[in-house]
Amino acid sequence: MNLLEIPFEEFPLNHTRYNYIMDELRSAARGFEQLHWLGWSNGKELDSRLMKIHADLNAVWKLIQETERQLAASIASKR
């Protein structure tokens, strides 16, 4: 099975889903940052933790892209 031929919609983390999750994390983080300034005592910490998840997801996305490039190169070299 050529892993690069998995339909876009069926891939566990496709570009559309990645962008949606990243936007949601960023929005939630900014919301907690705003709540911090309104007196929510843990708002800044929640903002920070959500942005850490955001950075981790970005690293996961880069690994997915690198793996796809390696698979494509491997398949191309076998032709």
ZAVEX-863369 format. One record per atom (N, C-alpha, C): residue number from 0; atom name; y, x negated, z negated. Coordinates in nm, 3 decimals, padded with zeros to 5 digits. Atoms other than C-alpha are relative to their C-alpha. Example, Ala and Ser with C-alpha at 12.3 -4.5 7.8 and 13.67 -1.06 7.14 Angstrom:
2
+------+------+---------+---------+---------+
| miba | pavo |      py |      px |      pz |
+------+------+---------+---------+---------+
|    0 |    N | -00.119 | -00.089 |  00.000 |
|    0 |   CA | -00.450 | -01.230 | -00.780 |
|    0 |    C |  00.120 | -00.090 |  00.000 |
|    1 |    N | -00.119 |  00.082 |  00.006 |
|    1 |   CA | -00.106 | -01.367 | -00.714 |
|    1 |    C |  00.109 |  00.077 | -00.073 |
+------+------+---------+---------+---------+
! end
This chain:
79
+------+------+---------+---------+---------+
| miba | pavo |      py |      px |      pz |
+------+------+---------+---------+---------+
|    0 |    N | -00.120 | -00.085 |  00.000 |
|    0 |   CA |  00.000 |  00.000 |  00.000 |
|    0 |    C |  00.124 | -00.088 |  00.000 |
|    1 |    N | -00.126 |  00.072 | -00.006 |
|    1 |   CA |  00.341 | -00.130 |  00.095 |
|    1 |    C |  00.096 |  00.066 | -00.101 |
|    2 |    N | -00.086 | -00.055 |  00.105 |
|    2 |   CA |  00.549 | -00.079 | -00.218 |
|    2 |    C |  00.141 |  00.029 |  00.048 |
|    3 |    N | -00.134 | -00.024 | -00.053 |
|    3 |   CA |  00.865 | -00.091 | -00.010 |
|    3 |    C |  00.008 |  00.131 |  00.078 |
|    4 |    N |  00.001 | -00.127 | -00.075 |
|    4 |   CA |  00.759 |  00.231 |  00.163 |
|    4 |    C | -00.008 |  00.122 | -00.090 |
|    5 |    N | -00.004 | -00.115 |  00.091 |
|    5 |   CA |  00.769 |  00.448 | -00.149 |
|    5 |    C |  00.123 |  00.083 |  00.036 |
|    6 |    N | -00.118 | -00.083 | -00.033 |
|    6 |   CA |  00.995 |  00.743 | -00.060 |
|    6 |    C |  00.109 | -00.015 | -00.106 |
|    7 |    N | -00.118 |  00.019 |  00.086 |
|    7 |   CA |  01.343 |  00.705 | -00.206 |
|    7 |    C | -00.002 |  00.093 | -00.121 |
|    8 |    N | -00.002 | -00.101 |  00.106 |
|    8 |   CA |  01.312 |  01.026 | -00.408 |
|    8 |    C | -00.107 | -00.023 | -00.106 |
|    9 |    N |  00.112 |  00.020 |  00.091 |
|    9 |   CA |  00.986 |  00.914 | -00.568 |
|    9 |    C |  00.008 | -00.132 | -00.077 |
|   10 |    N | -00.010 |  00.129 |  00.069 |
|   10 |   CA |  01.094 |  00.565 | -00.675 |
|   10 |    C |  00.053 |  00.026 | -00.141 |
|   11 |    N | -00.036 | -00.030 |  00.139 |
|   11 |   CA |  01.123 |  00.557 | -01.057 |
|   11 |    C |  00.149 | -00.014 | -00.033 |
|   12 |    N | -00.145 |  00.015 |  00.022 |
|   12 |   CA |  01.482 |  00.431 | -01.051 |
|   12 |    C |  00.064 | -00.034 |  00.133 |
|   13 |    N | -00.066 |  00.022 | -00.129 |
|   13 |   CA |  01.655 |  00.478 | -00.719 |
|   13 |    C |  00.152 | -00.011 | -00.021 |
|   14 |    N | -00.144 |  00.025 |  00.009 |
|   14 |   CA |  02.021 |  00.410 | -00.643 |
|   14 |    C |  00.077 |  00.121 | -00.053 |
|   15 |    N | -00.068 | -00.122 |  00.045 |
|   15 |   CA |  02.130 |  00.772 | -00.697 |
|   15 |    C | -00.018 |  00.019 | -00.150 |
|   16 |    N |  00.029 | -00.018 |  00.142 |
|   16 |   CA |  01.960 |  00.795 | -01.035 |
|   16 |    C |  00.067 | -00.109 | -00.084 |
|   17 |    N | -00.065 |  00.111 |  00.069 |
|   17 |   CA |  02.087 |  00.451 | -01.139 |
|   17 |    C |  00.150 |  00.027 | -00.018 |
|   18 |    N | -00.145 | -00.027 |  00.008 |
|   18 |   CA |  02.448 |  00.544 | -01.057 |
|   18 |    C |  00.030 |  00.114 | -00.097 |
|   19 |    N | -00.020 | -00.113 |  00.090 |
|   19 |   CA |  02.417 |  00.875 | -01.242 |
|   19 |    C | -00.012 | -00.044 | -00.146 |
|   20 |    N |  00.020 |  00.045 |  00.137 |
|   20 |   CA |  02.279 |  00.712 | -01.557 |
|   20 |    C |  00.112 | -00.094 | -00.043 |
|   21 |    N | -00.108 |  00.094 |  00.034 |
|   21 |   CA |  02.539 |  00.433 | -01.547 |
|   21 |    C |  00.130 |  00.076 | -00.027 |
|   22 |    N | -00.122 | -00.080 |  00.020 |
|   22 |   CA |  02.822 |  00.685 | -01.511 |
|   22 |    C | -00.005 |  00.077 | -00.131 |
|   23 |    N |  00.014 | -00.075 |  00.125 |
|   23 |   CA |  02.688 |  00.896 | -01.797 |
|   23 |    C |  00.014 | -00.090 | -00.123 |
|   24 |    N | -00.012 |  00.093 |  00.113 |
|   24 |   CA |  02.652 |  00.596 | -02.027 |
|   24 |    C |  00.145 | -00.043 | -00.021 |
|   25 |    N | -00.140 |  00.044 |  00.008 |
|   25 |   CA |  03.004 |  00.476 | -01.947 |
|   25 |    C |  00.088 |  00.112 | -00.055 |
|   26 |    N | -00.079 | -00.114 |  00.045 |
|   26 |   CA |  03.148 |  00.822 | -01.999 |
|   26 |    C | -00.021 |  00.027 | -00.149 |
|   27 |    N |  00.029 | -00.022 |  00.142 |
|   27 |   CA |  02.972 |  00.869 | -02.333 |
|   27 |    C |  00.062 | -00.110 | -00.086 |
|   28 |    N | -00.058 |  00.111 |  00.075 |
|   28 |   CA |  03.080 |  00.524 | -02.449 |
|   28 |    C |  00.150 |  00.017 | -00.015 |
|   29 |    N | -00.145 | -00.018 |  00.006 |
|   29 |   CA |  03.443 |  00.594 | -02.363 |
|   29 |    C |  00.037 |  00.119 | -00.088 |
|   30 |    N | -00.024 | -00.115 |  00.088 |
|   30 |   CA |  03.421 |  00.929 | -02.537 |
|   30 |    C | -00.006 | -00.039 | -00.147 |
|   31 |    N |  00.009 |  00.045 |  00.139 |
|   31 |   CA |  03.309 |  00.763 | -02.859 |
|   31 |    C |  00.112 | -00.096 | -00.035 |
|   32 |    N | -00.114 |  00.087 |  00.026 |
|   32 |   CA |  03.579 |  00.501 | -02.822 |
|   32 |    C |  00.124 |  00.084 | -00.032 |
|   33 |    N | -00.113 | -00.089 |  00.027 |
|   33 |   CA |  03.836 |  00.781 | -02.805 |
|   33 |    C | -00.013 |  00.067 | -00.136 |
|   34 |    N |  00.022 | -00.060 |  00.131 |
|   34 |   CA |  03.680 |  00.949 | -03.107 |
|   34 |    C |  00.030 | -00.099 | -00.113 |
|   35 |    N | -00.031 |  00.104 |  00.099 |
|   35 |   CA |  03.713 |  00.620 | -03.294 |
|   35 |    C |  00.150 |  00.003 | -00.033 |
|   36 |    N | -00.146 |  00.001 |  00.021 |
|   36 |   CA |  04.090 |  00.633 | -03.244 |
|   36 |    C |  00.049 |  00.129 | -00.064 |
|   37 |    N | -00.035 | -00.126 |  00.064 |
|   37 |   CA |  04.087 |  00.992 | -03.370 |
|   37 |    C | -00.057 |  00.010 | -00.142 |
|   38 |    N |  00.049 |  00.004 |  00.136 |
|   38 |   CA |  03.916 |  00.890 | -03.693 |
|   38 |    C | -00.150 |  00.002 | -00.019 |
|   39 |    N |  00.146 |  00.004 |  00.012 |
|   39 |   CA |  03.542 |  00.895 | -03.615 |
|   39 |    C | -00.037 | -00.143 | -00.037 |
|   40 |    N |  00.019 |  00.135 |  00.054 |
|   40 |   CA |  03.433 |  00.600 | -03.826 |
|   40 |    C | -00.098 | -00.087 |  00.080 |
|   41 |    N |  00.098 |  00.079 | -00.075 |
|   41 |   CA |  03.138 |  00.491 | -03.607 |
|   41 |    C |  00.023 |  00.003 |  00.151 |
|   42 |    N | -00.027 | -00.013 | -00.143 |
|   42 |   CA |  03.299 |  00.561 | -03.271 |
|   42 |    C | -00.002 | -00.131 |  00.074 |
|   43 |    N | -00.005 |  00.129 | -00.068 |
|   43 |   CA |  03.364 |  00.198 | -03.184 |
|   43 |    C | -00.138 | -00.063 |  00.008 |
|   44 |    N |  00.136 |  00.054 | -00.003 |
|   44 |   CA |  03.009 |  00.096 | -03.279 |
|   44 |    C | -00.086 |  00.071 |  00.104 |
|   45 |    N |  00.076 | -00.075 | -00.100 |
|   45 |   CA |  02.861 |  00.374 | -03.068 |
|   45 |    C |  00.042 | -00.038 |  00.141 |
|   46 |    N | -00.050 |  00.047 | -00.129 |
|   46 |   CA |  03.082 |  00.271 | -02.777 |
|   46 |    C | -00.065 | -00.134 |  00.035 |
|   47 |    N |  00.057 |  00.132 | -00.022 |
|   47 |   CA |  02.960 | -00.086 | -02.814 |
|   47 |    C | -00.149 |  00.006 |  00.031 |
|   48 |    N |  00.144 | -00.012 | -00.022 |
|   48 |   CA |  02.594 |  00.012 | -02.834 |
|   48 |    C | -00.032 |  00.062 |  00.135 |
|   49 |    N |  00.021 | -00.063 | -00.131 |
|   49 |   CA |  02.616 |  00.238 | -02.531 |
|   49 |    C |  00.032 | -00.098 |  00.113 |
|   50 |    N | -00.034 |  00.098 | -00.103 |
|   50 |   CA |  02.786 | -00.038 | -02.332 |
|   50 |    C | -00.104 | -00.112 |  00.007 |
|   51 |    N |  00.111 |  00.097 | -00.002 |
|   51 |   CA |  02.503 | -00.274 | -02.433 |
|   51 |    C | -00.114 |  00.058 |  00.082 |
|   52 |    N |  00.103 | -00.066 | -00.080 |
|   52 |   CA |  02.257 | -00.023 | -02.289 |
|   52 |    C |  00.040 | -00.003 |  00.147 |
|   53 |    N | -00.055 |  00.005 | -00.136 |
|   53 |   CA |  02.479 | -00.008 | -01.979 |
|   53 |    C | -00.026 | -00.137 |  00.061 |
|   54 |    N |  00.023 |  00.136 | -00.049 |
|   54 |   CA |  02.457 | -00.387 | -01.944 |
|   54 |    C | -00.149 | -00.027 |  00.020 |
|   55 |    N |  00.145 |  00.018 | -00.014 |
|   55 |   CA |  02.080 | -00.383 | -02.001 |
|   55 |    C | -00.052 |  00.072 |  00.124 |
|   56 |    N |  00.043 | -00.073 | -00.118 |
|   56 |   CA |  02.034 | -00.117 | -01.734 |
|   56 |    C |  00.045 | -00.071 |  00.127 |
|   57 |    N | -00.047 |  00.077 | -00.114 |
|   57 |   CA |  02.243 | -00.324 | -01.495 |
|   57 |    C | -00.093 | -00.119 |  00.026 |
|   58 |    N |  00.094 |  00.111 | -00.015 |
|   58 |   CA |  02.011 | -00.620 | -01.560 |
|   58 |    C | -00.134 |  00.048 |  00.058 |
|   59 |    N |  00.123 | -00.059 | -00.054 |
|   59 |   CA |  01.709 | -00.395 | -01.492 |
|   59 |    C |  00.018 |  00.026 |  00.149 |
|   60 |    N | -00.027 | -00.032 | -00.140 |
|   60 |   CA |  01.868 | -00.282 | -01.165 |
|   60 |    C | -00.002 | -00.127 |  00.085 |
|   61 |    N |  00.001 |  00.127 | -00.074 |
|   61 |   CA |  01.924 | -00.642 | -01.057 |
|   61 |    C | -00.141 | -00.053 |  00.017 |
|   62 |    N |  00.140 |  00.043 | -00.009 |
|   62 |   CA |  01.559 | -00.722 | -01.134 |
|   62 |    C | -00.076 |  00.083 |  00.104 |
|   63 |    N |  00.062 | -00.085 | -00.102 |
|   63 |   CA |  01.447 | -00.424 | -00.924 |
|   63 |    C |  00.039 | -00.048 |  00.139 |
|   64 |    N | -00.046 |  00.046 | -00.130 |
|   64 |   CA |  01.661 | -00.545 | -00.635 |
|   64 |    C | -00.061 | -00.134 |  00.038 |
|   65 |    N |  00.059 |  00.131 | -00.027 |
|   65 |   CA |  01.532 | -00.901 | -00.666 |
|   65 |    C | -00.148 |  00.014 |  00.035 |
|   66 |    N |  00.142 | -00.024 | -00.029 |
|   66 |   CA |  01.172 | -00.777 | -00.674 |
|   66 |    C | -00.018 |  00.058 |  00.140 |
|   67 |    N |  00.006 | -00.057 | -00.136 |
|   67 |   CA |  01.235 | -00.569 | -00.361 |
|   67 |    C |  00.023 | -00.109 |  00.105 |
|   68 |    N | -00.025 |  00.109 | -00.096 |
|   68 |   CA |  01.379 | -00.876 | -00.185 |
|   68 |    C | -00.123 | -00.091 |  00.012 |
|   69 |    N |  00.118 |  00.086 | -00.002 |
|   69 |   CA |  01.076 | -01.085 | -00.284 |
|   69 |    C | -00.116 |  00.067 |  00.074 |
|   70 |    N |  00.105 | -00.073 | -00.071 |
|   70 |   CA |  00.835 | -00.816 | -00.164 |
|   70 |    C |  00.027 |  00.002 |  00.150 |
|   71 |    N | -00.037 | -00.005 | -00.142 |
|   71 |   CA |  01.022 | -00.784 |  00.166 |
|   71 |    C | -00.023 | -00.137 |  00.065 |
|   72 |    N |  00.019 |  00.134 | -00.054 |
|   72 |   CA |  01.017 | -01.161 |  00.216 |
|   72 |    C | -00.149 | -00.031 |  00.013 |
|   73 |    N |  00.145 |  00.024 | -00.004 |
|   73 |   CA |  00.645 | -01.173 |  00.134 |
|   73 |    C | -00.064 |  00.073 |  00.117 |
|   74 |    N |  00.055 | -00.078 | -00.111 |
|   74 |   CA |  00.566 | -00.897 |  00.382 |
|   74 |    C |  00.043 | -00.059 |  00.134 |
|   75 |    N | -00.050 |  00.058 | -00.125 |
|   75 |   CA |  00.785 | -01.056 |  00.649 |
|   75 |    C | -00.072 | -00.130 |  00.033 |
|   76 |    N |  00.066 |  00.127 | -00.026 |
|   76 |   CA |  00.614 | -01.392 |  00.608 |
|   76 |    C | -00.145 |  00.017 |  00.044 |
|   77 |    N |  00.137 | -00.026 | -00.039 |
|   77 |   CA |  00.272 | -01.233 |  00.661 |
|   77 |    C | -00.012 |  00.053 |  00.143 |
|   78 |    N |  00.002 | -00.057 | -00.137 |
|   78 |   CA |  00.370 | -01.092 |  01.001 |
|   78 |    C | -00.004 | -00.107 |  00.104 |
+------+------+---------+---------+---------+
! end
